[in-house]
Amino acid sequence: MEFSITQRHYDIIIKQVQQNYPYESGGFIGGKDGLISAIFPVFNQDYSGKTDVFAIFPEDIQRAHLFFEKHGL
């Protein structure tokens, strides 16, 4: 599957990764017709201090789904 991403959304992802380095970053991306048109960053819920772990709460997943559904993505 191929997809495209706008420069704006790409920059959002890169900024989040740079701000959280050396810790893991994550989130959700959404769009349609092969174009990423929304970013939903999620805070790392792992508080162990390890740099190679990323955890999210089920509520984060639910909020992301609702966000994308609301915007038809």
C-alpha positions as CSV (number, residue, x, y, z in Angstrom):
1,M,0.0,0.0,0.0
2,E,1.3,3.4,-1.0
3,F,0.5,6.7,0.7
4,S,1.4,10.3,0.7
5,I,1.8,12.7,3.6
6,T,1.7,16.5,3.6
7,Q,4.8,18.4,4.6
8,R,2.9,19.9,7.5
9,H,1.9,16.5,8.9
10,Y,5.4,15.1,8.3
11,D,6.8,18.0,10.3
12,I,4.4,17.4,13.2
13,I,5.7,13.8,13.4
14,I,9.3,14.8,13.2
15,K,8.9,17.5,15.8
16,Q,7.3,15.1,18.3
17,V,10.1,12.6,17.8
18,Q,12.8,15.2,18.3
19,Q,11.1,16.6,21.4
20,N,10.8,13.2,23.0
21,Y,14.2,11.8,22.1
22,P,15.7,9.5,23.4
23,Y,12.3,8.1,24.5
24,E,9.8,6.4,22.2
25,S,7.1,8.5,20.5
26,G,3.9,7.4,19.0
27,G,0.4,8.2,17.8
28,F,-2.1,7.6,15.1
29,I,-2.2,8.8,11.5
30,G,-5.3,8.9,9.4
31,G,-6.6,9.9,6.0
32,K,-8.2,8.5,2.9
33,D,-7.4,7.7,-0.7
34,G,-3.8,7.2,0.2
35,L,-3.3,10.7,1.7
36,I,-2.4,11.2,5.3
37,S,-4.4,14.2,6.4
38,A,-4.5,14.0,10.2
39,I,-2.1,13.3,13.0
40,F,-3.2,12.3,16.5
41,P,-0.1,12.2,18.7
42,V,-0.3,10.2,21.9
43,F,1.9,10.6,25.0
44,N,4.0,7.7,26.1
45,Q,2.3,6.3,29.2
46,D,5.4,4.2,30.2
47,Y,6.9,5.7,33.2
48,S,9.7,3.2,33.7
49,G,12.4,5.5,32.3
50,K,13.3,3.0,29.6
51,T,14.0,4.6,26.2
52,D,12.8,1.6,24.1
53,V,9.3,1.2,25.5
54,F,6.0,2.9,24.3
55,A,2.7,2.3,26.0
56,I,-0.7,3.8,25.5
57,F,-4.0,3.6,27.4
58,P,-7.1,2.1,25.8
59,E,-8.7,5.5,26.2
60,D,-6.1,6.9,23.8
61,I,-7.1,4.4,21.2
62,Q,-10.8,5.2,21.7
63,R,-10.1,9.0,21.4
64,A,-8.1,8.5,18.2
65,H,-10.9,6.4,16.7
66,L,-13.5,9.0,17.6
67,F,-11.4,11.8,16.2
68,F,-10.9,10.1,12.9
69,E,-14.5,9.0,12.6
70,K,-15.7,12.5,13.4
71,H,-13.5,13.8,10.5
72,G,-14.5,11.1,8.1
73,L,-11.0,9.6,8.0
